[in-house]
């Protein structure tokens, strides 16, 4: 493949004329444009997007960082964002990071490129970013906010999600509802548990939040609380819970109901039977687009929660 300079030399014109021909600008006659287009096709020339941005002054590359661990949900969320950005003629480049050092290395690389924006799922809660990393591009964080420099935090109301889960199970007739979650610190983990507690106490029911790491801990929590329904932090934990229950000789939902959260497309394809709450991926993607198109003036801006979870009824929640 040849460069634009080589194409210009082959055609006997300037690089500016090549650019005008390839972008159908009016300051060029039809014969010259036709000649350049035919030569470009013959030699397989394709414009370099980065070079075009330098010439035109418009940035269209949006970088993204997501952890490799737990990647099914994160990849589905990033894909929803990618689809919305591509619709608006942005380019999207995703880098899956393995640890915090890998994250900061990629962040510095994107900062050097001066992207239109950077969208990231931080590797941990309360991660500190420097002004150098955020000075030339808006940074949008998902799931957990960062500190140290102005960023945009985009997330649904996770406290409302916890309340919504209890309300749904309560309508089904459940009164003893256990919440299983993770040990790690994250805004979504903390807020879903908070909403669960609020909803249970509002109904004069005793809440019980258990942080679990394996099947043994799951069954220990279930035997201690003896729930008729288990509200799990996400679909993966719901799947682990169902597996642990089945291994213990209990049937879902005949003996105990299980509710998850997220319903990401990949997980739904793999495990279509789990009753869950649908994460508002499209609403999150549209908010990211609105921030990117708004530029730097809104840095540090928060516009409240995004979207609302919707109940997706399948086969793991029944009557008590």
Protein Blocks (a to p, Z undefined) as FASTA:
>chain_A
ZZfklmmmmnopafklmmmmmnopakbcfklmmmmmmmmmmnopacdfklmmmmnopafb
dcddddfehplmmmmmmmmmmmmmmmnopacdddddfblmlmmmmmmmmmmnopabdcdd
dfbehiacdfklmmmoccddehiacehiacddddddfklmmmmmmmmmmmnopabdcddd
dfbdcfklmmmmmmmmmmmmmnopacdddddfbfklmmmmmmmnopabdcdfblmlmmmm
mmmmmmnopacfkloccddehjaaklmmmmmmbgcddddfklmmmmmmmmmmnommlgoi
aebjehjdddddfflbccZZ
